[in-house]
Amino acid sequence: MAELDRRAPATAYVSLIADGPARFLYEKFGFADVAGHGSVGMYRTA
């Protein structure tokens, strides 16, 4: 996350797929759920 915070512009939109318990890890870093089917998509703005 430090590398992302250092390199990404303030307007960056970062998305990922967080299946299983990984979802809870990414929530701790400020990612939020995005509606999806089967997998959990998550995003974070800088």
PAVEXMAR-658041 format. One record per residue (C-alpha): x, y, z. Coordinates in steps of 0.001 Angstrom, whole numbers, padded with zeros to 6 digits, always signed. Last residue first. Example, Ala and Ser with C-alpha at 12.3 -4.5 7.8 and 13.67 -1.06 7.14 Angstrom:
% PAVEXMAR-658041
+013670-001060+007140+012300-004500+007800
% end
This chain:
% PAVEXMAR-658041
-006212+007493-003487-009514+005917-004427-010044+002290-003572-011957-000456-005322-013259-003951-004668-014796-006681-006811-016125-009679-004945-016402-012780-007080-019617-014691-007750-021496-011937-009555-020478-008370-008817-021416-005192-006981-018335-003282-005840-017145-003660-002263-014845-001105-000604-011055-000855-000316-009614+001195+002554-006608-000907+003555-008466-002934+006185-011121-003707+003553-008335-005351+001505-007675-007915+004228-011367-008650+004702-011856-009368+001005-008881-011724+001009-011112-014096+003024-012644-015563-000119-012235-013837-003455-010937-010273-003763-010945-009092-007372-009153-005792-007846-009712-002118-008621-007586+001003-008135-009037+004363-009169-006324+007042-009228-007286+010723-008771-004689+011358-006033-001986+010113-008400-000550+006658-007700+003166+006346-006960+003615+006912-003210+000208+005659-002079+000580+002557-004247+004086+001932-002913+002879+002368+000675+000000+000000+000000
% end
